[in-house]
Amino acid sequence: MGYNTEGIGSQNTDTSFKAAQDSIENKLTLRQQVLNILLASSLPLGADEIADKLNKPFISIRPRVTELANNLLIKDSGKRGKTKYNKSCILWEACAK
């Protein structure tokens, strides 16, 4: 997996790379929306909770969370929650408020 100059990740396939390049502005906007949710939240949130708040599929939110964590804009709060599938998940928080 690699990241382009905007910090958008892709897998090692041509289709994944193309998807990462397409609509970069939408991806950056979604990443900023995820960060904004965490900046505004007084409690740490899981990716599924963020997806619900943004009314977006969790599959599009989880990569944005990874990108934000890799860029040190958000961090693992040390707390755990449950996904809608009752699996344990990391609760994230913004690094600076």
N, C-alpha and C positions, 0 to 999 in steps of 0.2 A: 504494500500500500504506500502511496506517496501523496504529497500535498503540492498544490500549485502555488503560485506566488501570492494568491489571495488567502491561502490557508485552507482551501477546500480539498478534502481528501478524496481519493479514488483507489480502487483496487487495481491490480495488475492485469486489467483486460482493456481492450480498446473501447468497449461499450461503457465501462465505468468511467474511463478517462473522458470520453465524449460527454457523458452526463454531467461530470464535474465542470466541464467547460461551458456547457449550455446554461443560459440564464444565470450567469454569475451574479448579476444584481439581485435577482430573487433570492438566491442562496445567502448572499451577504445580508439582505434585509431580514431573512428568517433567523439567521444567526444573531443579528442585533436584537430581534424581538425576543429570542430566548434569553439573551443577556439582560435585556430590560426587565423581563419577568423576574429574574433572580435578583437584580438590583432593587426592585420594588418590594420584594417579599421579605417579611420579617422572619420567616421560617425557611429552612432548606426544603427543596423540592426534588422529586424524582422526575425523570424524563417523561414518564407517562402523565404526571400531573401537569407538567409544562405543556405537553401536547394538548391536554384537555383545555387548559386555559387559553391556548392559541387556536383551538378548534382545528388542529392539524393532526395528520396521522403520526403516531409515535415513530414510525419508521423514518420519517423525514426529520424528526427532532433529535433522535439519538446521535446521528452523525454530527449535528451542530453542537451538541453537548461535548462530544469528544474533541471537536475543533477548539471550542472555548477552553476546555481543560488543558489541551496541548499548548495553547497560547497563554496559559496561566491567568486567564480572566475569571475563571470559576475554579472551585476546588471541592473535593470530597469533604463534606461536613463532619465525617466520622460517624454520622447517624445512618440508620438503614430504615427503609420503608418497604412497602409491598406494592408490586405491580398489580394491574387488574387481573393478572393470572395467578396472583397470590405467591409470586416469586420475590425473593429478597432483591432490593435495589439500592443503589447509592442515592443519598439525598444530597443534592448539590447546593452550593451557596456562592455568591459573587465574592471575589477576592477583595474588592474595595467597594464601599458604598458611598 
